[in-house]
Amino acid sequence: DMVPSTVASAPVVTTSKQPISTWQVLAVIYGLGLTFFLLRFSFRLWKLFQVKKQSQRSLIDKQQVWLTNESLPAFSFWNAIFLNPTHFKKTEDQSTAVYHEAIHVQEKHSLDALLAEVSSIAFWFIPVFYWVKQELHTVNEYYTDQKSAQKVGARFYSHLILQMAEGPQHHLTHGMADHPLKKRISRVLQNP
């Protein structure tokens, strides 16, 4: 017996591979770079909040200050001033550092730093944004140095900058140990 068999024919699906466009490759590269820099930024913010969490709040020269045991020099971020009191040999040095950081807080230099950081993250592939970020930071330091030197004297202040130059710096912050040191001191001494 022969049984007639019916063979159902399935529709043939052909997949045509479309070539990956240059724009798709660039979008993936941009996304990877953006992800990397956003993760780095998030990690730096997290570390900063960890420092604050482990610090004690105090009042120095009518300024709210967070005392830390970190080996970081005095620095400020947003409305907070951080310092390690063991970094200062004299009370006058500590007061000057607090005054310096209070200027950064009053002038909202952290907002400048955050906007520059976000811009350099979004446009990570354009080197000029890193240069602008560094220059903005330097201008903010020069301004704060000038104000501080006017209060305590250029010689004393330049010696304090040298003293504070040791040790690591925290990203995203303004601090007394920021470089370029030679330019900062020469500006302080030229513009008392």
N, C-alpha and C positions, 0 to 999 in steps of 0.2 A: 504494500500500500504506500502509495505516495500521497503524502499529505502536502497540499500546497502550503507553502509557508509565505507568509507576507512579511516582508522586511520593512519595518518602518524606517524611513530615512530621517535622521535627526538633522535639523538645520546645521549647516557648517558655519561655525563662528570663527572668523579670522580676526586675529588681533594684529593690528598694525602698530608697531612701536614708532611713536613720534620722537624725533630727536629732541634731546634736552636743549633748550635755548640758552643763549648766553645770559639772558635776563633771569632765568631760573637759577642758574649757577651763581650769579651775583647775589640774588635774593637769599640763597642758602648761606653763602659766605657772610653776607651782612647779618643775617639772623644769628649765625654762630658767634660772630664778633660781638654783637649786641648782647647776646646771652652771657658771654664771658665777662664783659665789662659790667653788666648789671649785677652778676653774681659777685664780682670783686667789690663793687660799690656797696652791695648789701652786707657783705662780710665786714667791710671797714666800718659801716654804721653799727653793726652788731658789736664789734670790738669796742667802739666808742661808748656804747650804752653799757657794756660790761664794766668799763672803767668807772663810769658814773655810778653804777650799781654797787661797786665795791669801795666807793669813796664815801667820806664823811662830809656832811655839809657844815660849813663854818662861816663866820663873819670876820672879814679882815678889811680894815679901813672902810667900813660901811658897805662893803661889797660881799655878796654871797659867793663863796668859794667852795669848791669841792676839793678836799684834801685827799690825795692819793698816795699810795705806796709804790706806784709804778715808777720805773726809772725814766719817765718822760719829763722834759722841762715844762715850765708853765705854758699852758695853751688855753684857748677858748674855743667853744663851739656853741653856736646859737646864743642862749642867754646864760650859759654856764662857763665859769672860769675854773680851770683845774690846775693844781700845783702840788708838788711834793715839797713839803717844808724842809726836808733834809738837804735840798739842793741849794739852800741859801745860808750864807755864813752870817749875814747881818739882817736884822729886821728891816732896815732901810732897803736892802736889795729885794726882799720879798714884797714890800709895799710898792716899789717901782714896778715889779713884774705884774702885780695885781692891777696897778694903774694902766700899764701897757695893755693888758688883756681886756680891761674894762672899756678902753677906747675901741677895741675890735668889736666888743658887744654892742656898744652905743651906736657905732657906725654901721652895724649889721653886716659886717664883713663875711659872716657865715653864709648869708644869703647870696652874696657875690660868689663865694666858693661853691655853694651848691648849684647855682645856676650854671656856672662854668663847668662843673663836673658833669651835670646832666647833659649839657650841650656837647661836651667831649665824648660822652657815652653814645649819644644819638648819632653823632657825626664822627665816630671813632676812626673812620678811614680817611679823614681830612686832617693832616698834621697841623695845620694852622690853629685848630681849636686847642691843641695842647700848648702851643706857644702863647695864645691869648690867655689861657687859664693861668699859666706861669707868670705872665706879665701882670695880670690883674692881682695876683697874690703878692707880687713884688711891690706894686704900687701901694697896695694896702699896708704892707709892712713899712715902706718908706714914710707914708703918712703918719702911721702910729709911732714910728721912731721919732719923727720930728716933734710930735706933740709931747712925747715922753721926755725927750731931751730938753725941751723948753721948760719942763717942770723941774727936772733934777740936775740939769747941766750936762753939756755934751760929753765932757771927759768921763764923768762918773757913769753916764749911760753907756758909752762905748765900752767901758771896762765890764759892765754888767752883760752886755751882748756877748763879749768874749767868754765870760764865765758860763753863760747859759748855752753856748754853742755845742757843748758836749752832750752826748747821748742821742738816742733815737728820736725821731719825729713821728707823730701820728698823722696819717693822711686825713684830709678833709678839715683840718683845723688850722688856726693861726697860732703861731707860737713864737716865743722870743728867740728860739734857736734856729729859725728859718734862715736859709742862705739866699743869696750870696753875701757872705759875711763881710768881705773886704769892701764891697760896694756900700753896704749898709753903714759901716763905720765911717767910711769917707764922707758919705752924705750927712751923717749926724755931725761930724766935725766941721763940715763946710757950712751947714745951715743951722747954727745953734739957736 
